[in-house]
Amino acid sequence: MRIVTDKIAFEELKQIADEKFGDLVKAVVDVEKEIMVLGGELHSDGEALLLQNGSTQKDLWGINLYPGKYPNPDWIEFDSIINFRPTLGNKTRDIEDPKIRQKIIEILNKRIEK
């Protein structure tokens, strides 16, 4: 797993996908710190790594990235079991709040050099 606090080349993202699942990269995004973890078997692995590095649970959201689908909007899938947070108003695995989705897209655009 890799914590991205600066930038990562899109080619490197594709390489991470190839090494793990072939077509997808599991990612966990900290919407407050604007950083993310890429790779790992489960979103909860990335979540744990960010928590160990000072992130706060409420700021962490799991997504899947499909580099082969870029630039189609569906290259980002807002689905993860870590997103199920009824106490925060998110009652499914999907990220329901459009503001959080938009923030994640902005962070991806900032951190991934295409």
KEVOZA-690726 format. One record per residue: residue number from 1; residue in one letter; chain; x negated, z negated, y negated of N, C-alpha, C in turn. Coordinates in steps of 0.02 Angstrom, whole numbers, plus 50000, padded with zeros to 5 digits. Each point is the difference from the previous one (the first is absolute). Layout:
! KEVOZA-690726
<zanu->NUM&vexdren->a&guvo->A&n.u->X&n.w->Z&n.v->Y&ca.u->X&ca.w->Z&ca.v->Y&c.u->X&c.w->Z&c.v->Y> .
...
END
This chain:
! KEVOZA-690726
<zanu->1&vexdren->m&guvo->A&n.u->49958&n.w->50000&n.v->50059&ca.u->50042&ca.w->50000&ca.v->49941&c.u->49956&c.w->50000&c.v->49938> .
<zanu->2&vexdren->r&guvo->A&n.u->50026&n.w->50029&n.v->49949&ca.u->49962&ca.w->50005&ca.v->49938&c.u->50043&c.w->49979&c.v->49941> .
<zanu->3&vexdren->i&guvo->A&n.u->49973&n.w->49954&n.v->49960&ca.u->50034&ca.w->49981&ca.v->49937&c.u->49977&c.w->50049&c.v->49947> .
<zanu->4&vexdren->v&guvo->A&n.u->50048&n.w->50031&n.v->49966&ca.u->49984&ca.w->50048&ca.v->49947&c.u->50016&c.w->49968&c.v->49933> .
<zanu->5&vexdren->t&guvo->A&n.u->49947&n.w->49985&n.v->49963&ca.u->50008&ca.w->49970&ca.v->49934&c.u->49982&c.w->50049&c.v->49944> .
<zanu->6&vexdren->d&guvo->A&n.u->49970&n.w->50056&n.v->50019&ca.u->49981&ca.w->50050&ca.v->49951&c.u->50033&c.w->50066&c.v->50020> .
<zanu->7&vexdren->k&guvo->A&n.u->49962&n.w->50046&n.v->50027&ca.u->50028&ca.w->50065&ca.v->50020&c.u->49976&c.w->50018&c.v->50070> .
<zanu->8&vexdren->i&guvo->A&n.u->50041&n.w->50042&n.v->50032&ca.u->49982&ca.w->50027&ca.v->50065&c.u->50016&c.w->50075&c.v->49998> .
<zanu->9&vexdren->a&guvo->A&n.u->49957&n.w->50040&n.v->50028&ca.u->50011&ca.w->50072&ca.v->50003&c.u->50056&c.w->50016&c.v->50050> .
<zanu->10&vexdren->f&guvo->A&n.u->50040&n.w->50049&n.v->49984&ca.u->50054&ca.w->50020&ca.v->50044&c.u->49973&c.w->50021&c.v->50068> .
<zanu->11&vexdren->e&guvo->A&n.u->49942&n.w->50031&n.v->50001&ca.u->49969&ca.w->50020&ca.v->50064&c.u->49985&c.w->49939&c.v->50043> .
<zanu->12&vexdren->e&guvo->A&n.u->49980&n.w->49945&n.v->49969&ca.u->49987&ca.w->49938&ca.v->50037&c.u->50064&c.w->49971&c.v->50028> .
<zanu->13&vexdren->l&guvo->A&n.u->50055&n.w->50006&n.v->49963&ca.u->50065&ca.w->49978&ca.v->50024&c.u->50019&c.w->50040&c.v->50063> .
<zanu->14&vexdren->k&guvo->A&n.u->49988&n.w->50065&n.v->49998&ca.u->50014&ca.w->50042&ca.v->50059&c.u->49957&c.w->49979&c.v->50059> .
<zanu->15&vexdren->q&guvo->A&n.u->49939&n.w->49982&n.v->49986&ca.u->49954&ca.w->49978&ca.v->50053&c.u->50025&c.w->49935&c.v->50032> .
<zanu->16&vexdren->i&guvo->A&n.u->50025&n.w->49954&n.v->49960&ca.u->50028&ca.w->49937&ca.v->50026&c.u->50059&c.w->50015&c.v->50045> .
<zanu->17&vexdren->a&guvo->A&n.u->50043&n.w->50047&n.v->49979&ca.u->50057&ca.w->50020&ca.v->50041&c.u->49976&c.w->50028&c.v->50067> .
<zanu->18&vexdren->d&guvo->A&n.u->49951&n.w->50045&n.v->49998&ca.u->49974&ca.w->50031&ca.v->50061&c.u->49972&c.w->49949&c.v->50049> .
<zanu->19&vexdren->e&guvo->A&n.u->49967&n.w->49949&n.v->49973&ca.u->49967&ca.w->49950&ca.v->50043&c.u->50050&c.w->49953&c.v->50034> .
<zanu->20&vexdren->k&guvo->A&n.u->50057&n.w->49988&n.v->49968&ca.u->50046&ca.w->49949&ca.v->50026&c.u->50061&c.w->50030&c.v->50035> .
<zanu->21&vexdren->f&guvo->A&n.u->50043&n.w->50031&n.v->49963&ca.u->50064&ca.w->50024&ca.v->50028&c.u->50006&c.w->50077&c.v->50000> .
<zanu->22&vexdren->g&guvo->A&n.u->49952&n.w->50034&n.v->49971&ca.u->50002&ca.w->50073&ca.v->49999&c.u->50031&c.w->50028&c.v->49937> .
<zanu->23&vexdren->d&guvo->A&n.u->50061&n.w->49978&n.v->49984&ca.u->50034&ca.w->50030&ca.v->49942&c.u->50021&c.w->49950&c.v->49947> .
<zanu->24&vexdren->l&guvo->A&n.u->49990&n.w->49935&n.v->50013&ca.u->50024&ca.w->49951&ca.v->49952&c.u->49950&c.w->49944&c.v->49989> .
<zanu->25&vexdren->v&guvo->A&n.u->50005&n.w->49970&n.v->49941&ca.u->49960&ca.w->49942&ca.v->49982&c.u->50048&c.w->49945&c.v->49980> .
<zanu->26&vexdren->k&guvo->A&n.u->49993&n.w->49942&n.v->50031&ca.u->50039&ca.w->49942&ca.v->49980&c.u->49964&c.w->49969&c.v->49939> .
<zanu->27&vexdren->a&guvo->A&n.u->50040&n.w->49982&n.v->49950&ca.u->49972&ca.w->49972&ca.v->49939&c.u->50043&c.w->49942&c.v->49977> .
<zanu->28&vexdren->v&guvo->A&n.u->49968&n.w->49952&n.v->49968&ca.u->50034&ca.w->49945&ca.v->49968&c.u->49977&c.w->49999&c.v->49927> .
<zanu->29&vexdren->v&guvo->A&n.u->50048&n.w->50001&n.v->49954&ca.u->49985&ca.w->50005&ca.v->49929&c.u->50018&c.w->49934&c.v->49966> .
<zanu->30&vexdren->d&guvo->A&n.u->49953&n.w->49975&n.v->49960&ca.u->50012&ca.w->49942&ca.v->49956&c.u->50020&c.w->50028&c.v->49933> .
<zanu->31&vexdren->v&guvo->A&n.u->50065&n.w->49995&n.v->49984&ca.u->50025&ca.w->50031&ca.v->49938&c.u->49980&c.w->49962&c.v->49937> .
<zanu->32&vexdren->e&guvo->A&n.u->49978&n.w->49939&n.v->50007&ca.u->49976&ca.w->49960&ca.v->49943&c.u->49927&c.w->50016&c.v->49985> .
<zanu->33&vexdren->k&guvo->A&n.u->49958&n.w->49997&n.v->50050&ca.u->49928&ca.w->50012&ca.v->49991&c.u->49982&c.w->50075&c.v->49999> .
<zanu->34&vexdren->e&guvo->A&n.u->50048&n.w->50042&n.v->50021&ca.u->49992&ca.w->50072&ca.v->50004&c.u->49942&c.w->50020&c.v->50046> .
<zanu->35&vexdren->i&guvo->A&n.u->49997&n.w->49967&n.v->50058&ca.u->49952&ca.w->50016&ca.v->50052&c.u->50038&c.w->50012&c.v->50065> .
<zanu->36&vexdren->m&guvo->A&n.u->49964&n.w->50023&n.v->50051&ca.u->50033&ca.w->50012&ca.v->50064&c.u->49950&c.w->49996&c.v->50057> .
<zanu->37&vexdren->v&guvo->A&n.u->50028&n.w->49990&n.v->50059&ca.u->49962&ca.w->50003&ca.v->50062&c.u->50022&c.w->50062&c.v->50038> .
<zanu->38&vexdren->l&guvo->A&n.u->49952&n.w->50037&n.v->50025&ca.u->50015&ca.w->50059&ca.v->50041&c.u->49974&c.w->49989&c.v->50070> .
<zanu->39&vexdren->g&guvo->A&n.u->50038&n.w->50024&n.v->50049&ca.u->49979&ca.w->49995&ca.v->50070&c.u->50030&c.w->49939&c.v->50033> .
<zanu->40&vexdren->g&guvo->A&n.u->49979&n.w->49988&n.v->50059&ca.u->50028&ca.w->49943&ca.v->50038&c.u->50054&c.w->50023&c.v->50048> .
<zanu->41&vexdren->e&guvo->A&n.u->50009&n.w->49961&n.v->50051&ca.u->50052&ca.w->50015&ca.v->50051&c.u->50070&c.w->49985&c.v->49974> .
<zanu->42&vexdren->l&guvo->A&n.u->50006&n.w->49944&n.v->49964&ca.u->50065&ca.w->49977&ca.v->49975&c.u->49995&c.w->49986&c.v->49925> .
<zanu->43&vexdren->h&guvo->A&n.u->50056&n.w->50007&n.v->49965&ca.u->50001&ca.w->49982&ca.v->49929&c.u->49982&c.w->49926&c.v->49991> .
<zanu->44&vexdren->s&guvo->A&n.u->50020&n.w->49960&n.v->50048&ca.u->49986&ca.w->49928&ca.v->49994&c.u->49924&c.w->49986&c.v->50000> .
<zanu->45&vexdren->d&guvo->A&n.u->49960&n.w->50044&n.v->50030&ca.u->49927&ca.w->49993&ca.v->49998&c.u->49975&c.w->50008&c.v->49928> .
<zanu->46&vexdren->g&guvo->A&n.u->50024&n.w->50052&n.v->49966&ca.u->49981&ca.w->50011&ca.v->49931&c.u->50026&c.w->49946&c.v->49954> .
<zanu->47&vexdren->e&guvo->A&n.u->50061&n.w->49978&n.v->50014&ca.u->50030&ca.w->49945&ca.v->49962&c.u->49956&c.w->49937&c.v->50005> .
<zanu->48&vexdren->a&guvo->A&n.u->49979&n.w->49984&n.v->50060&ca.u->49958&ca.w->49940&ca.v->50011&c.u->49933&c.w->50006&c.v->49963> .
<zanu->49&vexdren->l&guvo->A&n.u->49971&n.w->50059&n.v->50001&ca.u->49936&ca.w->50010&ca.v->49966&c.u->50008&c.w->49991&c.v->49924> .
<zanu->50&vexdren->l&guvo->A&n.u->50053&n.w->50027&n.v->49972&ca.u->50011&ca.w->49991&ca.v->49928&c.u->50015&c.w->49927&c.v->49983> .
<zanu->51&vexdren->l&guvo->A&n.u->50038&n.w->49966&n.v->50042&ca.u->50015&ca.w->49930&ca.v->49987&c.u->49935&c.w->49959&c.v->50002> .
<zanu->52&vexdren->q&guvo->A&n.u->49955&n.w->50016&n.v->50046&ca.u->49935&ca.w->49965&ca.v->50004&c.u->49958&c.w->50013&c.v->49938> .
<zanu->53&vexdren->n&guvo->A&n.u->50014&n.w->50055&n.v->49966&ca.u->49962&ca.w->50019&ca.v->49940&c.u->50037&c.w->49985&c.v->49935> .
<zanu->54&vexdren->g&guvo->A&n.u->50048&n.w->49954&n.v->50003&ca.u->50031&ca.w->49975&ca.v->49939&c.u->50066&c.w->50032&c.v->49979> .
<zanu->55&vexdren->s&guvo->A&n.u->50027&n.w->50046&n.v->50039&ca.u->50064&ca.w->50030&ca.v->49982&c.u->50057&c.w->49950&c.v->50014> .
<zanu->56&vexdren->t&guvo->A&n.u->50057&n.w->50013&n.v->49970&ca.u->50060&ca.w->49959&ca.v->50009&c.u->50050&c.w->50039&c.v->50041> .
<zanu->57&vexdren->q&guvo->A&n.u->50032&n.w->49967&n.v->50048&ca.u->50046&ca.w->50031&ca.v->50047&c.u->50053&c.w->50044&c.v->49965> .
<zanu->58&vexdren->k&guvo->A&n.u->50030&n.w->49976&n.v->49947&ca.u->50055&ca.w->50036&ca.v->49968&c.u->49977&c.w->50067&c.v->49970> .
<zanu->59&vexdren->d&guvo->A&n.u->49935&n.w->50009&n.v->49990&ca.u->49973&ca.w->50061&ca.v->49970&c.u->49979&c.w->50052&c.v->50051> .
<zanu->60&vexdren->l&guvo->A&n.u->50005&n.w->49985&n.v->50064&ca.u->49975&ca.w->50045&ca.v->50052&c.u->50056&c.w->50040&c.v->50033> .
<zanu->61&vexdren->w&guvo->A&n.u->49989&n.w->50065&n.v->50004&ca.u->50050&ca.w->50045&ca.v->50029&c.u->49966&c.w->50049&c.v->50047> .
<zanu->62&vexdren->g&guvo->A&n.u->50031&n.w->50011&n.v->50058&ca.u->49972&ca.w->50045&ca.v->50050&c.u->50028&c.w->50071&c.v->49994> .
<zanu->63&vexdren->i&guvo->A&n.u->49955&n.w->50048&n.v->50007&ca.u->50020&ca.w->50071&ca.v->49998&c.u->49961&c.w->50038&c.v->50053> .
<zanu->64&vexdren->n&guvo->A&n.u->50022&n.w->50060&n.v->50014&ca.u->49963&ca.w->50047&ca.v->50043&c.u->49985&c.w->50061&c.v->49959> .
<zanu->65&vexdren->l&guvo->A&n.u->49939&n.w->50026&n.v->50007&ca.u->49979&ca.w->50060&ca.v->49964&c.u->49987&c.w->50055&c.v->50051> .
<zanu->66&vexdren->y&guvo->A&n.u->50026&n.w->50059&n.v->49987&ca.u->49991&ca.w->50058&ca.v->50043&c.u->49962&c.w->50053&c.v->49960> .
<zanu->67&vexdren->p&guvo->A&n.u->49933&n.w->49998&n.v->50000&ca.u->49960&ca.w->50046&ca.v->49959&c.u->50016&c.w->50073&c.v->50011> .
<zanu->68&vexdren->g&guvo->A&n.u->50018&n.w->50019&n.v->50061&ca.u->50016&ca.w->50069&ca.v->50015&c.u->50063&c.w->50026&c.v->49967> .
<zanu->69&vexdren->k&guvo->A&n.u->50042&n.w->49955&n.v->49976&ca.u->50062&ca.w->50019&ca.v->49966&c.u->49992&c.w->50006&c.v->49924> .
<zanu->70&vexdren->y&guvo->A&n.u->49942&n.w->49976&n.v->49974&ca.u->49989&ca.w->50002&ca.v->49928&c.u->49999&c.w->50072&c.v->49977> .
<zanu->71&vexdren->p&guvo->A&n.u->50032&n.w->50020&n.v->49945&ca.u->50027&ca.w->49961&ca.v->49944&c.u->50076&c.w->49986&c.v->50004> .
<zanu->72&vexdren->n&guvo->A&n.u->50031&n.w->50014&n.v->50057&ca.u->50071&ca.w->49985&ca.v->50005&c.u->50012&c.w->49925&c.v->49990> .
<zanu->73&vexdren->p&guvo->A&n.u->50053&n.w->49981&n.v->49965&ca.u->50013&ca.w->49929&ca.v->49988&c.u->50006&c.w->49959&c.v->50063> .
<zanu->74&vexdren->d&guvo->A&n.u->50019&n.w->50031&n.v->50056&ca.u->50008&ca.w->49962&ca.v->50062&c.u->49933&c.w->49986&c.v->50034> .
<zanu->75&vexdren->w&guvo->A&n.u->49945&n.w->50012&n.v->49965&ca.u->49934&ca.w->49980&ca.v->50028&c.u->49993&c.w->49924&c.v->49997> .
<zanu->76&vexdren->i&guvo->A&n.u->50043&n.w->49968&n.v->49960&ca.u->50002&ca.w->49927&ca.v->49996&c.u->50064&c.w->49975&c.v->50033> .
<zanu->77&vexdren->e&guvo->A&n.u->49993&n.w->49956&n.v->50049&ca.u->50058&ca.w->49970&ca.v->50034&c.u->50000&c.w->49925&c.v->49983> .
<zanu->78&vexdren->f&guvo->A&n.u->50054&n.w->49977&n.v->49970&ca.u->50005&ca.w->49931&ca.v->49975&c.u->50030&c.w->49954&c.v->50053> .
<zanu->79&vexdren->d&guvo->A&n.u->49974&n.w->50003&n.v->50061&ca.u->50029&ca.w->49964&ca.v->50057&c.u->49949&c.w->49956&c.v->50034> .
<zanu->80&vexdren->s&guvo->A&n.u->50016&n.w->49936&n.v->50005&ca.u->49958&ca.w->49953&ca.v->50037&c.u->50040&c.w->49936&c.v->50012> .
<zanu->81&vexdren->i&guvo->A&n.u->49987&n.w->49968&n.v->50055&ca.u->50033&ca.w->49936&ca.v->50015&c.u->49981&c.w->49947&c.v->49949> .
<zanu->82&vexdren->i&guvo->A&n.u->49941&n.w->50004&n.v->49969&ca.u->49981&ca.w->49950&ca.v->49951&c.u->50042&c.w->50005&c.v->49936> .
<zanu->83&vexdren->n&guvo->A&n.u->50036&n.w->50055&n.v->49992&ca.u->50043&ca.w->50009&ca.v->49941&c.u->50067&c.w->49964&c.v->50007> .
<zanu->84&vexdren->f&guvo->A&n.u->50017&n.w->49978&n.v->50059&ca.u->50062&ca.w->49965&ca.v->50011&c.u->49996&c.w->49931&c.v->49968> .
<zanu->85&vexdren->r&guvo->A&n.u->50030&n.w->49992&n.v->49942&ca.u->49996&ca.w->49938&ca.v->49961&c.u->50067&c.w->49984&c.v->49968> .
<zanu->86&vexdren->p&guvo->A&n.u->50047&n.w->49976&n.v->50038&ca.u->50066&ca.w->49986&ca.v->49973&c.u->49998&c.w->49952&c.v->49940> .
<zanu->87&vexdren->t&guvo->A&n.u->49954&n.w->49952&n.v->50000&ca.u->49997&ca.w->49952&ca.v->49945&c.u->49979&c.w->50033&c.v->49934> .
<zanu->88&vexdren->l&guvo->A&n.u->49967&n.w->50058&n.v->50005&ca.u->49981&ca.w->50038&ca.v->49940&c.u->50048&c.w->50058&c.v->49987> .
<zanu->89&vexdren->g&guvo->A&n.u->50054&n.w->50003&n.v->50039&ca.u->50050&ca.w->50052&ca.v->49991&c.u->49987&c.w->50064&c.v->50038> .
<zanu->90&vexdren->n&guvo->A&n.u->49947&n.w->50002&n.v->50040&ca.u->49985&ca.w->50059&ca.v->50040&c.u->50023&c.w->49987&c.v->50072> .
<zanu->91&vexdren->k&guvo->A&n.u->50057&n.w->50028&n.v->50018&ca.u->50033&ca.w->49982&ca.v->50063&c.u->49987&c.w->50049&c.v->50057> .
<zanu->92&vexdren->t&guvo->A&n.u->49954&n.w->50047&n.v->49990&ca.u->49983&ca.w->50047&ca.v->50053&c.u->49924&c.w->50008&c.v->50003> .
<zanu->93&vexdren->r&guvo->A&n.u->49978&n.w->50041&n.v->50047&ca.u->49928&ca.w->50016&ca.v->50005&c.u->49978&c.w->50047&c.v->49944> .
<zanu->94&vexdren->d&guvo->A&n.u->50048&n.w->50034&n.v->49970&ca.u->49987&ca.w->50047&ca.v->49947&c.u->49991&c.w->49963&c.v->49934> .
<zanu->95&vexdren->i&guvo->A&n.u->49959&n.w->50026&n.v->49955&ca.u->49994&ca.w->49970&ca.v->49933&c.u->50060&c.w->50026&c.v->49960> .
<zanu->96&vexdren->e&guvo->A&n.u->50046&n.w->49956&n.v->49985&ca.u->50063&ca.w->50020&ca.v->49969&c.u->49996&c.w->50007&c.v->49925> .
<zanu->97&vexdren->d&guvo->A&n.u->49958&n.w->49961&n.v->49967&ca.u->49996&ca.w->50000&ca.v->49926&c.u->49963&c.w->50062&c.v->49975> .
<zanu->98&vexdren->p&guvo->A&n.u->50034&n.w->50043&n.v->49962&ca.u->49967&ca.w->50061&ca.v->49975&c.u->49940&c.w->49985&c.v->49954> .
<zanu->99&vexdren->k&guvo->A&n.u->50001&n.w->49943&n.v->49966&ca.u->49944&ca.w->49983&ca.v->49956&c.u->49937&c.w->49984&c.v->50041> .
<zanu->100&vexdren->i&guvo->A&n.u->50009&n.w->49966&n.v->50057&ca.u->49943&ca.w->49986&ca.v->50043&c.u->49974&c.w->50064&c.v->50031> .
<zanu->101&vexdren->r&guvo->A&n.u->50045&n.w->50044&n.v->50021&ca.u->49978&ca.w->50065&ca.v->50027&c.u->49959&c.w->50038&c.v->49948> .
<zanu->102&vexdren->q&guvo->A&n.u->50025&n.w->50002&n.v->49939&ca.u->49965&ca.w->50036&ca.v->49947&c.u->49932&c.w->49969&c.v->49987> .
<zanu->103&vexdren->k&guvo->A&n.u->49996&n.w->49935&n.v->49999&ca.u->49937&ca.w->49965&ca.v->49989&c.u->49950&c.w->50018&c.v->50055> .
<zanu->104&vexdren->i&guvo->A&n.u->50023&n.w->50003&n.v->50062&ca.u->49956&ca.w->50019&ca.v->50056&c.u->49975&c.w->50071&c.v->49991> .
<zanu->105&vexdren->i&guvo->A&n.u->50043&n.w->50045&n.v->49980&ca.u->49980&ca.w->50070&ca.v->49989&c.u->49946&c.w->50003&c.v->49945> .
<zanu->106&vexdren->e&guvo->A&n.u->50010&n.w->49962&n.v->49947&ca.u->49951&ca.w->49998&ca.v->49945&c.u->49932&c.w->49973&c.v->50025> .
<zanu->107&vexdren->i&guvo->A&n.u->50002&n.w->49949&n.v->50041&ca.u->49938&ca.w->49972&ca.v->50027&c.u->49965&c.w->50051&c.v->50045> .
<zanu->108&vexdren->l&guvo->A&n.u->50038&n.w->50034&n.v->50042&ca.u->49971&ca.w->50051&ca.v->50043&c.u->49968&c.w->50055&c.v->49958> .
<zanu->109&vexdren->n&guvo->A&n.u->50034&n.w->50021&n.v->49947&ca.u->49973&ca.w->50053&ca.v->49957&c.u->49936&c.w->49977&c.v->49964> .
<zanu->110&vexdren->k&guvo->A&n.u->49996&n.w->49935&n.v->49986&ca.u->49941&ca.w->49971&ca.v->49967&c.u->49941&c.w->49993&c.v->50047> .
<zanu->111&vexdren->r&guvo->A&n.u->50014&n.w->49981&n.v->50063&ca.u->49947&ca.w->49983&ca.v->50048&c.u->49977&c.w->50058&c.v->50044> .
<zanu->112&vexdren->i&guvo->A&n.u->50043&n.w->50050&n.v->50012&ca.u->49982&ca.w->50055&ca.v->50045&c.u->49984&c.w->50062&c.v->49959> .
<zanu->113&vexdren->e&guvo->A&n.u->49938&n.w->50022&n.v->50006&ca.u->49978&ca.w->50061&ca.v->49966&c.u->50017&c.w->50061&c.v->50042> .
<zanu->114&vexdren->k&guvo->A&n.u->50045&n.w->50041&n.v->49974&ca.u->50023&ca.w->50058&ca.v->50039&c.u->49962&c.w->50062&c.v->49984> .
END
